[in-house]
């Protein structure tokens, strides 16, 4: 069987969708309807991780099928070792059917990829180490979130879930924005990971296929001039983000919603559902209130990507609608990435030339800025 890019995506996409369905049934629907029957194999968490990891690495793995196949071995092995310890209430014996489901979901893509023949040759350009690190962090964070949420919903245990959310909010609100800006949206958020790995590769007709022009324009025009000198020519923080932020912040504070289990879990699941309705990353760019106040805190962030405009060849390999989650047109930047950048480094990896998008400003760029 010859496997091209589209086939590779489908081989990983459908098992991931099947794993999500099993996860939602076991961790969400059954605990709400039949708590005594709620159960989940830990291996299904690794199914989600393997599917996302392969999809996020599809440009690199599409020519290295056996490497991608071995990723699917992980949920198979974990499923075998965790056979006798499902996440469940009571003493009901669901071990065999849950293990079989996990084995089928992860076994089929393993066999197809292992015995398949790559139609495309391996990419000659090495994967950026920082992008590889980001993908690992994304997948691990998603798996931790899925495990914690499943445990909290099935066992109705508030403590474990609230500890997770406390750490999540402290790091992503009080620490990260002032150091790395909107890094939450590129490295940590489970919804961002699901969108970049799965939803971006879904080709069904979205219920809302496009947003009104007045909203779309907010990501490529100066809709809110709150960024100061550094970001004066950059895409500004969309007004819709703040319109979502103020009522949500008001409700969360006044009604003290954070300690309630249903709120943080329900909020993230609400984002998941919205992400299937809207095109890729439009929820993040225009409507996520978690994203908005972290972006506000990131306007004075200490660390950003540098764009060395003097070396840009105008090849248009970094088209914003294809590469950047926040649709930043790099070629319109004068100096460095704006506060709306989530440090995913997708633009850096897409650029075929050295020294254009870097961690430090180049000497030619320093000279150009000094002359200007």
C-alpha positions as CSV (number, residue, x, y, z in Angstrom):
1,X,0.0,0.0,0.0
2,X,1.4,3.3,-1.1
3,X,0.9,6.1,1.5
4,X,1.0,9.8,0.5
5,X,0.4,12.8,2.7
6,X,-3.4,12.6,2.5
7,X,-3.4,8.8,3.3
8,X,-1.0,9.3,6.1
9,X,-3.3,12.0,7.7
10,X,-6.3,9.7,7.4
11,X,-4.5,6.7,8.9
12,X,-3.8,8.8,12.0
13,X,-6.9,11.0,12.0
14,X,-9.6,8.3,12.2
15,X,-8.0,6.4,15.1
16,X,-7.6,9.6,16.9
17,X,-11.3,10.5,16.3
18,X,-12.3,6.9,17.4
19,X,-10.2,7.4,20.6
20,X,-11.9,10.7,21.3
21,X,-15.3,9.1,20.9
22,X,-14.4,6.3,23.3
23,X,-12.9,8.9,25.7
24,X,-16.0,11.1,25.7
25,X,-18.3,8.1,26.2
26,X,-16.3,6.8,29.1
27,X,-15.3,10.0,30.8
28,X,-18.2,12.4,30.0
29,X,-21.4,10.7,28.9
30,X,-21.4,7.6,31.2
31,X,-20.4,9.5,34.4
32,X,-23.3,12.0,33.8
33,X,-25.9,9.3,32.9
34,X,-24.8,6.0,34.5
35,X,-22.0,6.8,37.0
36,X,-21.7,3.2,38.1
37,X,-20.9,2.1,34.5
38,X,-18.3,4.8,33.8
39,X,-14.9,3.3,32.9
40,X,-11.9,4.0,30.7
41,X,-8.7,2.2,29.9
42,X,-5.5,4.3,30.6
43,X,-4.3,3.2,27.2
44,X,-6.9,5.3,25.5
45,X,-5.1,8.4,26.8
46,X,-2.0,7.3,25.0
47,X,-4.1,6.7,21.8
48,X,-4.9,10.4,21.9
49,X,-1.3,11.3,22.5
50,X,0.0,9.0,19.7
51,X,-2.5,10.3,17.1
52,X,-1.8,14.0,17.9
53,X,2.0,13.4,17.9
54,X,1.9,11.8,14.4
55,X,-0.4,14.4,13.0
56,X,1.7,17.3,14.4
57,X,4.8,15.7,12.9
58,X,3.1,14.8,9.6
59,X,5.6,16.8,7.4
60,X,8.5,14.9,8.9
61,X,6.9,11.4,9.4
62,X,5.1,11.1,6.0
63,X,8.4,9.9,4.5
64,X,9.3,7.9,7.6
65,X,6.4,5.6,8.1
66,X,8.1,3.0,10.3
67,X,9.0,5.7,12.7
68,X,5.4,6.9,12.8
69,X,4.2,3.2,13.2
70,X,6.4,2.8,16.4
71,X,4.6,5.7,18.0
72,X,1.4,3.6,17.8
73,X,3.2,0.8,19.7
74,X,3.1,3.0,22.8
75,X,-0.7,2.8,23.4
76,X,-0.6,-0.9,22.6
77,X,2.1,-1.6,25.2
78,X,0.5,0.7,27.8
79,X,-2.9,-0.9,27.2
80,X,-1.3,-4.3,28.0
81,X,0.3,-3.1,31.2
82,X,-2.7,-1.2,32.4
83,X,-5.2,-4.0,31.5
84,X,-6.1,-4.6,35.2
85,X,-6.3,-1.0,36.3
86,X,-9.0,0.8,34.4
87,X,-10.2,4.2,35.5
88,X,-13.7,3.3,36.8
89,X,-16.1,3.3,39.7
90,X,-17.1,0.1,41.5
91,X,-15.9,-3.4,40.8
92,X,-17.4,-4.0,37.4
93,X,-15.2,-6.1,35.1
94,X,-14.8,-4.0,31.9
95,X,-11.2,-4.9,31.4
96,X,-11.5,-7.2,28.3
97,X,-13.8,-5.0,26.1
98,X,-11.9,-1.8,27.0
99,X,-8.6,-3.5,26.3
100,X,-9.9,-4.8,22.9
101,X,-11.1,-1.4,21.9
102,X,-7.8,0.1,22.8
103,X,-5.9,-2.6,20.9
104,X,-8.0,-2.3,17.7
105,X,-7.8,1.5,17.6
106,X,-4.0,1.6,18.0
107,X,-3.2,-1.7,16.2
108,X,-4.8,-0.8,12.8
109,X,-2.7,2.4,12.2
110,X,0.4,0.5,13.5
111,X,0.0,-2.2,10.9
112,X,-0.9,0.2,8.0
113,X,2.1,2.4,8.7
114,X,4.6,-0.4,9.4
115,X,3.8,-2.3,6.2
116,X,3.0,0.7,4.0
117,X,5.3,2.2,1.4
118,X,6.0,5.9,1.6
119,X,5.2,7.7,-1.7
120,X,7.1,10.7,-0.6
121,X,10.8,10.7,0.2
122,X,11.9,11.8,3.7
123,X,12.2,15.6,4.1
124,X,15.8,16.7,3.7
125,X,15.3,19.7,6.0
126,X,15.8,18.7,9.6
127,X,13.0,19.3,12.1
128,X,13.8,22.3,14.3
129,X,14.6,21.1,17.8
130,X,12.5,23.8,19.4
131,X,9.5,22.6,17.3
132,X,10.1,19.0,18.3
133,X,10.2,20.1,22.0
134,X,7.0,22.1,21.5
135,X,5.2,19.1,20.0
136,X,6.3,16.8,22.9
137,X,5.1,19.4,25.5
138,X,1.8,19.8,23.6
139,X,1.1,16.1,23.5
140,X,2.1,15.4,27.1
141,X,0.1,18.4,28.4
142,X,-3.0,17.2,26.4
143,X,-2.6,13.7,27.8
144,X,-2.2,15.0,31.4
145,X,-5.4,17.1,30.9
146,X,-7.3,14.1,29.5
147,X,-6.2,11.9,32.4
148,X,-7.0,14.4,35.1
149,X,-10.4,15.3,33.6
150,X,-11.3,11.7,33.2
151,X,-10.3,10.9,36.8
152,X,-12.2,13.9,38.1
153,X,-15.4,13.1,36.2
154,X,-15.4,9.3,36.8
155,X,-14.5,9.4,40.4
156,X,-16.2,12.7,41.1
157,X,-13.0,13.8,42.8
158,X,-12.7,17.6,42.9
159,X,-9.2,17.8,44.4
160,X,-7.1,16.3,41.7
161,X,-8.7,18.4,39.0
162,X,-8.5,21.7,41.0
163,X,-4.8,21.1,41.7
164,X,-4.2,20.8,37.9
165,X,-6.2,24.0,37.2
166,X,-4.5,25.9,40.0
167,X,-1.0,25.1,38.6
168,X,-2.3,25.8,35.0
169,X,-3.6,29.3,35.9
170,X,-0.7,30.3,38.2
171,X,1.9,29.5,35.5
172,X,0.0,30.7,32.5
173,X,-1.3,33.9,34.1
174,X,1.2,35.1,36.6
175,X,4.5,33.9,35.1
176,X,4.5,33.0,31.4
177,X,2.9,36.1,29.8
178,X,5.6,38.4,31.2
179,X,8.4,36.1,30.1
180,X,7.1,34.5,26.8
181,X,3.9,36.3,26.0
182,X,1.1,34.2,24.5
183,X,3.1,30.9,24.8
184,X,0.0,29.2,26.4
185,X,-1.7,29.2,23.0
186,X,1.3,27.5,21.2
187,X,2.6,25.0,23.8
188,X,0.1,24.3,26.6
189,X,-3.6,24.7,25.8
190,X,-5.3,21.3,25.1
191,X,-7.7,23.0,22.7
192,X,-4.8,24.5,20.7
193,X,-3.1,21.0,20.5
194,X,-6.4,19.4,19.3
195,X,-6.9,22.1,16.7
196,X,-3.3,21.9,15.3
197,X,-3.2,18.2,15.2
198,X,-6.7,17.1,14.3
199,X,-9.1,19.9,13.5
200,X,-6.8,21.5,11.0
201,X,-6.8,18.2,9.1
202,X,-10.6,17.7,9.1
203,X,-12.1,18.6,5.7
204,X,-15.8,18.5,6.6
205,X,-18.0,21.6,5.9
206,X,-17.9,23.8,9.0
207,X,-21.3,25.1,10.2
208,X,-19.7,28.5,10.3
209,X,-17.3,28.4,7.3
210,X,-16.2,32.0,7.5
211,X,-16.4,34.9,10.0
212,X,-17.8,38.4,9.1
213,X,-15.2,40.6,7.5
214,X,-15.3,43.1,10.3
215,X,-14.1,40.3,12.7
216,X,-11.5,38.8,10.3
217,X,-10.0,42.3,9.7
218,X,-9.0,42.5,13.4
219,X,-6.2,40.0,13.0
220,X,-4.5,41.9,10.1
221,X,-5.2,45.6,10.9
222,X,-4.6,48.0,13.8
223,X,-8.0,47.4,15.4
224,X,-6.6,48.2,18.9
225,X,-3.6,50.4,19.3
226,X,-2.5,49.3,22.8
227,X,0.8,47.7,21.9
228,X,3.2,50.7,21.9
229,X,6.2,51.2,19.7
230,X,7.2,47.6,19.3
231,X,3.9,46.4,17.9
232,X,2.7,49.5,16.1
233,X,2.7,47.8,12.6
234,X,1.7,44.4,13.9
235,X,-1.7,42.7,14.1
236,X,-3.3,44.1,17.2
237,X,-5.3,42.3,19.9
238,X,-8.7,41.7,18.4
239,X,-11.6,43.6,20.1
240,X,-13.7,40.5,20.1
241,X,-11.2,38.9,22.6
242,X,-11.8,41.6,25.1
243,X,-15.6,41.5,24.5
244,X,-15.4,37.8,25.5
245,X,-13.0,38.5,28.3
246,X,-15.0,41.1,30.3
247,X,-18.2,39.1,30.9
248,X,-16.4,35.8,31.5
249,X,-14.1,37.4,34.0
250,X,-17.0,39.1,35.7
251,X,-19.0,35.8,36.0
252,X,-16.0,33.8,37.2
253,X,-15.1,36.3,39.9
254,X,-18.6,37.3,41.1
255,X,-19.9,33.8,41.2
256,X,-16.6,32.2,42.4
257,X,-16.7,29.5,39.6
258,X,-13.1,28.4,39.7
259,X,-13.5,25.9,42.6
260,X,-16.5,24.3,41.0
261,X,-15.5,21.2,39.0
262,X,-18.0,21.7,36.2
263,X,-16.7,25.1,35.3
264,X,-13.1,24.6,34.2
265,X,-13.9,21.2,32.6
266,X,-17.0,22.5,30.9
267,X,-15.2,25.6,29.7
268,X,-12.5,23.6,27.9
269,X,-15.1,21.2,26.5
270,X,-17.0,24.2,25.2
271,X,-13.9,25.4,23.4
272,X,-13.5,22.0,21.9
273,X,-17.0,22.0,20.5
274,X,-16.7,25.6,19.2
275,X,-13.4,24.6,17.4
276,X,-15.3,21.9,15.4
277,X,-17.8,24.6,14.3
278,X,-15.4,27.3,13.3
279,X,-12.4,27.1,10.9
280,X,-8.9,26.3,12.3
281,X,-7.8,28.5,15.1
282,X,-10.5,31.1,14.7
283,X,-11.7,30.5,18.2
284,X,-8.2,31.2,19.5
285,X,-7.7,34.3,17.4
286,X,-11.1,36.0,18.1
287,X,-13.1,34.4,21.0
288,X,-11.1,32.6,23.7
289,X,-11.1,34.7,26.9
290,X,-8.2,32.6,28.3
291,X,-6.2,33.7,25.4
292,X,-7.2,37.4,25.7
293,X,-5.9,38.3,29.1
294,X,-2.7,36.3,28.6
295,X,-2.1,38.3,25.4
296,X,-2.7,41.5,27.4
297,X,0.0,40.5,29.9
298,X,2.3,39.6,27.1
299,X,2.7,43.1,25.6
300,X,5.8,43.7,27.7
301,X,7.1,40.1,27.4
302,X,10.9,39.7,27.8
303,X,11.4,37.2,25.0
304,X,10.2,37.2,21.4
305,X,11.1,35.9,18.0
306,X,13.1,38.3,15.8
307,X,12.3,39.0,12.2
308,X,15.3,40.2,10.2
309,X,13.5,42.0,7.5
310,X,16.7,42.9,5.6
311,X,17.2,39.1,4.8
312,X,13.7,38.3,3.8
313,X,13.4,37.0,0.2
314,X,9.6,37.5,-0.1
315,X,9.2,33.8,-1.1
316,X,5.8,33.7,0.7
317,X,6.4,30.2,2.2
318,X,5.1,31.6,5.6
319,X,1.6,32.6,4.4
320,X,-0.3,33.5,7.6
321,X,-3.5,31.6,6.8
322,X,-1.5,28.4,6.3
323,X,1.3,28.6,8.9
324,X,0.5,31.0,11.7
325,X,-2.2,30.1,14.2
326,X,-2.9,33.8,14.7
327,X,-2.6,34.7,11.1
328,X,0.3,37.1,11.5
329,X,1.7,38.2,8.2
330,X,5.4,38.2,9.0
331,X,6.4,40.2,6.0
332,X,4.5,43.1,7.4
333,X,6.5,43.2,10.6
334,X,9.3,45.6,11.0
335,X,11.3,44.2,13.9
336,X,10.0,41.4,16.0
337,X,6.9,39.3,16.5
338,X,3.9,41.1,18.1
339,X,2.3,40.2,21.4
340,X,-0.3,38.0,19.5
341,X,2.6,35.6,18.6
342,X,2.3,32.3,20.5
343,X,5.9,31.2,19.9
344,X,5.0,28.0,18.0
345,X,7.9,28.6,15.7
346,X,5.9,27.4,12.7
347,X,7.0,30.4,10.7
348,X,10.6,29.8,11.5
349,X,10.3,26.2,10.3
350,X,8.5,27.2,7.2
351,X,11.1,29.7,6.1
352,X,13.6,28.1,3.7
353,X,16.3,30.7,4.3
354,X,18.7,31.0,7.3
355,X,18.8,34.1,9.4
356,X,15.4,35.5,8.5
357,X,13.4,34.5,11.6
358,X,15.7,34.0,14.5
359,X,16.1,34.1,18.3
360,X,18.4,37.0,18.1
361,X,18.5,40.1,15.9
362,X,21.1,39.8,13.1
363,X,23.9,42.3,12.6
364,X,22.4,43.5,9.3
365,X,19.1,44.1,11.0
366,X,20.7,46.1,13.8
367,X,22.4,48.3,11.2
368,X,19.1,48.8,9.3
369,X,17.2,49.7,12.5
370,X,20.0,52.1,13.5
371,X,19.9,53.8,10.2
372,X,16.1,54.1,10.3
